[in-house]
Amino acid sequence: MTAPYSEAHALALDAADPLRGFRDRFLIPRHGDGDQLYFCGNSLGLQPKATRAALLEELDAWAEHAVEAHFRGRHPWMPYHGFVREHLAELVGAQPGEVVAMNSLTVNLHLMMVSFYRPTRERPAILIEAGAFPSDRHAVESQIRFHGFDPATDLIELEGDEPDGTLSMAAIERVLAEHGHRIALVLWPGVQYRTGQAFDLREVVRLGHARGCIVGFDLAHGVGNLPLALHDSGADFAVWCSYKYLNAGPGAVAGCFVHARHADSRRPRFAGWWGHDQATRFRMGPEFVPTPGADGWQLSNPPILALAPLRVSLEIFHDAGMARLREKSEQLTGYLEMLIRERLDRVLHIVTPSEPERRGCQLSLRVAGGRERGRALFEYLMANGIVGDWREPDVIRISPTPLYNRHIDVLRFVRAVESWRDAR
Ligand SMILES: *Cc1c(COP(=O)(O)O)cnc(C)c1O
């Protein structure tokens, strides 16, 4: 038995982890007498213990103050979305005025495209990665049709050029060299949901801008997973959801970034009263004057009961610090990778790039032997309280998250796969 493979080793790593206390801030689902091994933060993050009280606080404010709760109580509703602003900006590396919590991811993506996808006959196209998340693909395709263009020619989907379907920077550079002149918008993932590949945002922006394209990001799998520097990346816009690594609950209020250079944008937008200049919003005049910055894209007054969990979640990220989380994340995922390579070589093939700078916490694992064998393993894991998720046709995604996962969880996962293999 090699040292890294012993429980003692994993437990020692956990004991030395400066972030180990954060696990206690979460409700870990149970399995039998113990905790689940929950590796599914890429899909739905766990519930922080403080969330319930934050929700009850708003229910109480509503009960006690009713309409006055907009101005009274610990967290008045009128400025409520502002309570998450600083932490959100910190998390994604933006100026406070560049971010806003609103709507859901796909809605925000459409709102951003209304302003930032302005196709012309010469430049009608959108570039995305092949195999993009269906919602993103539906969104861009419908936008192309909405403007009277044809996705058959104007939606460019870049196929992976590396053996496991991941993408080299050279491939992005090539497609932009060839088609950049007719690409209006590059919409790129921060972390690709299927392969777990992370991209150098600044480089994608540089390549896109060099060809005159607008560059926006979908950070559904990037936010709360990787340290981000959105402002410095130069991205025109970015959108993300908050129920994955951000642990803000099912369907949580999503996020949106608009670069400061567009703060006073005169681009067309779909407007609503909450995007109107705050100073004059309640004069209720007919003319729309946008609030400068990302706030100007808001439509409606925010759902307070859905924002409360986000406020709680962002406080946890602030306390932990994204740089420290990333350091632990690299360790945890590196440990998982090492154990898989050493012990499960014939069972699991790692699709996700092995360079730490080209991935977040997730490893996408292709199960040798095809779909049926993969499903059998996945179901065995679930039956044993080990929760990852399944992506057709043969991939299990396992995402050890630094806020609540431990080295011992990773080790137990690897041992469970070994038991399954050995029993067959
Ligand atoms: C999770 C995810 C979505 C989900 O969209 P919602 O609008 O939040 O339902 C969309 N795109 C990507 C890339 C995702 O990972």
The ligand as an SDF file (V2000), in Angstrom:
LIG
                    3D

 15 15  0  0  0  0  0  0  0  0999 V2000
  -25.9940   25.1730  -15.8120 C   0  0  0  0  0  0  0  0  0  0  0  0
  -25.8590   25.8500  -17.1080 C   0  0  0  0  0  0  0  0  0  0  0  0
  -26.9330   26.5270  -17.6920 C   0  0  0  0  0  0  0  0  0  0  0  0
  -28.2970   26.5450  -17.0440 C   0  0  0  0  0  0  0  0  0  0  0  0
  -29.0440   27.6410  -17.4510 O   0  0  0  0  0  0  0  0  0  0  0  0
  -30.1810   28.2450  -16.4930 P   0  0  0  0  0  0  0  0  0  0  0  0
  -30.6470   29.4100  -17.2320 O   0  0  0  0  0  0  0  0  0  0  0  0
  -29.5360   28.5480  -15.1750 O   0  0  0  0  0  0  0  0  0  0  0  0
  -31.2220   27.1840  -16.3120 O   0  0  0  0  0  0  0  0  0  0  0  0
  -26.7140   27.1750  -18.9050 C   0  0  0  0  0  0  0  0  0  0  0  0
  -25.4980   27.1520  -19.4900 N   0  0  0  0  0  0  0  0  0  0  0  0
  -24.4460   26.4940  -18.9550 C   0  0  0  0  0  0  0  0  0  0  0  0
  -23.1260   26.5100  -19.6460 C   0  0  0  0  0  0  0  0  0  0  0  0
  -24.6040   25.8190  -17.7570 C   0  0  0  0  0  0  0  0  0  0  0  0
  -23.5740   25.1600  -17.2480 O   0  0  0  0  0  0  0  0  0  0  0  0
  1  2  1  0
  2  3  1  0
  2 14  2  0
  3  4  1  0
  3 10  2  0
  4  5  1  0
  5  6  1  0
  6  7  2  0
  6  8  1  0
  6  9  1  0
 10 11  1  0
 11 12  2  0
 12 13  1  0
 12 14  1  0
 14 15  1  0
M  END
$$$$
